[in-house]
Amino acid sequence: MAVERRKGERVVFERGFPAHIMGIDGTWRRACIMEDISETGAKLTVASSVEGLHLKEFFLLLSSTGLAYRRCELAWVNGDQIGVNFLKPSEKKKIAARRRENQDAV
C-alpha cells in the first residue's frame, strides 16, 4: 500500500479534470488529466510520453486559454502518471538564485 506523503488534504476528481502541461519556454505542451489536487501539488495522467521533456520546472494549465495556471516541478513518475509540486513565488526566486549560482560556478 502506498504511503501518503502529501502535506495537505486532497480533492479527488471522479472522472478527472482535463488540463495541459507546458514547458516554461513554451516549446512543448501535453494534454493531461488531473486526477487529484491539494494545496501543494497534484497527480496527473499524461496523454503521451514525457520522456525527454524538461520537467524540472513547467506550467500546469488549468484553462483552455492558459489564464489559469500553476508553476510546477516534477515530484515523481509512475508509468503515465506524474506527481507535481506547486511552486510558490518565493520558491521561484530561490530556484532562480540557485541557477545563477550554478552558472557562476561554471
C-alpha positions as a LaTeX table, in Angstrom:
\begin{tabular}{lrrr}
\hline
Residue & $x$ (\AA) & $y$ (\AA) & $z$ (\AA) \\
\hline
Met1 & 0.00 & 0.00 & 0.00 \\
Ala2 & 1.34 & 3.45 & $-0.93$ \\
Val3 & 2.31 & 5.83 & 1.84 \\
Glu4 & 0.59 & 9.22 & 1.66 \\
Arg5 & 3.29 & 11.91 & 1.67 \\
Arg6 & 1.13 & 14.87 & 0.71 \\
Lys7 & 1.09 & 17.66 & 3.29 \\
Gly8 & $-2.44$ & 18.96 & 2.59 \\
Glu9 & $-5.82$ & 17.36 & 2.07 \\
Arg10 & $-6.54$ & 16.41 & $-1.50$ \\
Val11 & $-9.57$ & 16.66 & $-3.72$ \\
Val12 & $-10.07$ & 13.63 & $-5.97$ \\
Phe13 & $-11.84$ & 14.15 & $-9.31$ \\
Glu14 & $-14.04$ & 11.14 & $-10.04$ \\
Arg15 & $-13.64$ & 11.48 & $-13.82$ \\
Gly16 & $-10.53$ & 13.61 & $-13.87$ \\
Phe17 & $-10.19$ & 17.23 & $-14.91$ \\
Pro18 & $-8.79$ & 17.95 & $-18.40$ \\
Ala19 & $-5.67$ & 20.13 & $-18.36$ \\
His20 & $-2.30$ & 20.59 & $-20.09$ \\
Ile21 & 1.30 & 20.76 & $-19.01$ \\
Met22 & 3.61 & 23.15 & $-20.87$ \\
Gly23 & 7.31 & 23.90 & $-20.79$ \\
Ile24 & 8.40 & 27.16 & $-19.13$ \\
Asp25 & 9.75 & 28.32 & $-22.50$ \\
Gly26 & 6.60 & 27.22 & $-24.37$ \\
Thr27 & 8.46 & 24.74 & $-26.62$ \\
Trp28 & 6.31 & 21.76 & $-25.64$ \\
Arg29 & 2.77 & 21.04 & $-24.45$ \\
Arg30 & 1.00 & 17.80 & $-23.48$ \\
Ala31 & $-2.64$ & 17.03 & $-22.68$ \\
Cys32 & $-3.23$ & 15.50 & $-19.27$ \\
Ile33 & $-5.97$ & 14.61 & $-16.83$ \\
Met34 & $-5.72$ & 15.95 & $-13.29$ \\
Glu35 & $-6.67$ & 13.03 & $-11.03$ \\
Asp36 & $-6.39$ & 14.87 & $-7.73$ \\
Ile37 & $-5.12$ & 18.13 & $-6.31$ \\
Ser38 & $-4.08$ & 19.60 & $-2.98$ \\
Glu39 & $-2.74$ & 22.94 & $-1.87$ \\
Thr40 & 0.82 & 21.74 & $-2.51$ \\
Gly41 & 0.55 & 19.57 & $-5.64$ \\
Ala42 & $-1.39$ & 17.30 & $-7.96$ \\
Lys43 & $-1.44$ & 13.87 & $-9.59$ \\
Leu44 & $-1.70$ & 13.90 & $-13.39$ \\
Thr45 & $-2.19$ & 11.25 & $-16.04$ \\
Val46 & $-0.31$ & 12.39 & $-19.15$ \\
Ala47 & $-1.77$ & 11.51 & $-22.56$ \\
Ser48 & 1.59 & 10.96 & $-24.31$ \\
Ser49 & 5.18 & 10.30 & $-23.35$ \\
Val50 & 7.02 & 12.77 & $-21.14$ \\
Glu51 & 10.37 & 11.17 & $-21.96$ \\
Gly52 & 12.93 & 13.78 & $-23.00$ \\
Leu53 & 10.91 & 16.75 & $-21.74$ \\
His54 & 12.44 & 19.25 & $-19.34$ \\
Leu55 & 10.23 & 18.62 & $-16.31$ \\
Lys56 & 12.38 & 20.31 & $-13.67$ \\
Glu57 & 10.01 & 23.27 & $-13.88$ \\
Phe58 & 6.89 & 23.69 & $-16.03$ \\
Phe59 & 3.33 & 25.03 & $-16.09$ \\
Leu60 & 0.09 & 23.18 & $-15.36$ \\
Leu61 & $-2.53$ & 24.94 & $-17.50$ \\
Leu62 & $-5.98$ & 24.67 & $-15.96$ \\
Ser63 & $-7.95$ & 26.61 & $-18.58$ \\
Ser64 & $-8.11$ & 26.38 & $-22.37$ \\
Thr65 & $-6.91$ & 29.99 & $-22.68$ \\
Gly66 & $-3.97$ & 29.47 & $-20.32$ \\
Leu67 & $-5.12$ & 32.19 & $-17.96$ \\
Ala68 & $-5.43$ & 29.81 & $-15.01$ \\
Tyr69 & $-2.15$ & 28.02 & $-14.33$ \\
Arg70 & 0.28 & 26.86 & $-11.65$ \\
Arg71 & 4.04 & 26.72 & $-11.87$ \\
Cys72 & 5.24 & 23.19 & $-11.01$ \\
Glu73 & 8.18 & 20.90 & $-10.54$ \\
Leu74 & 8.19 & 17.14 & $-11.06$ \\
Ala75 & 7.89 & 15.10 & $-7.86$ \\
Trp76 & 7.59 & 11.53 & $-9.20$ \\
Val77 & 6.79 & 9.41 & $-12.28$ \\
Asn78 & 4.90 & 6.11 & $-12.34$ \\
Gly79 & 4.09 & 4.97 & $-15.88$ \\
Asp80 & 1.73 & 7.51 & $-17.46$ \\
Gln81 & 1.11 & 9.24 & $-14.10$ \\
Ile82 & 3.22 & 12.02 & $-12.64$ \\
Gly83 & 3.13 & 13.87 & $-9.36$ \\
Val84 & 3.83 & 17.59 & $-9.32$ \\
Asn85 & 4.65 & 20.04 & $-6.56$ \\
Phe86 & 3.35 & 23.58 & $-6.94$ \\
Leu87 & 6.00 & 26.28 & $-6.68$ \\
Lys88 & 5.22 & 29.38 & $-4.65$ \\
Pro89 & 6.50 & 32.80 & $-5.79$ \\
Ser90 & 9.21 & 32.82 & $-3.09$ \\
Glu91 & 10.41 & 29.37 & $-4.24$ \\
Lys92 & 10.75 & 30.62 & $-7.83$ \\
Lys93 & 13.16 & 33.29 & $-6.62$ \\
Lys94 & 15.18 & 30.70 & $-4.69$ \\
Ile95 & 15.40 & 28.44 & $-7.77$ \\
Ala96 & 16.48 & 31.36 & $-9.96$ \\
Ala97 & 19.16 & 32.30 & $-7.41$ \\
Arg98 & 20.45 & 28.70 & $-7.32$ \\
Arg99 & 20.61 & 28.64 & $-11.14$ \\
Arg100 & 22.60 & 31.89 & $-11.18$ \\
Glu101 & 24.98 & 30.49 & $-8.56$ \\
Asn102 & 25.44 & 27.29 & $-10.57$ \\
Gln103 & 26.10 & 29.25 & $-13.79$ \\
Asp104 & 28.61 & 31.49 & $-12.00$ \\
Ala105 & 30.43 & 28.42 & $-10.68$ \\
Val106 & 30.92 & 27.03 & $-14.22$ \\
\hline
\end{tabular}
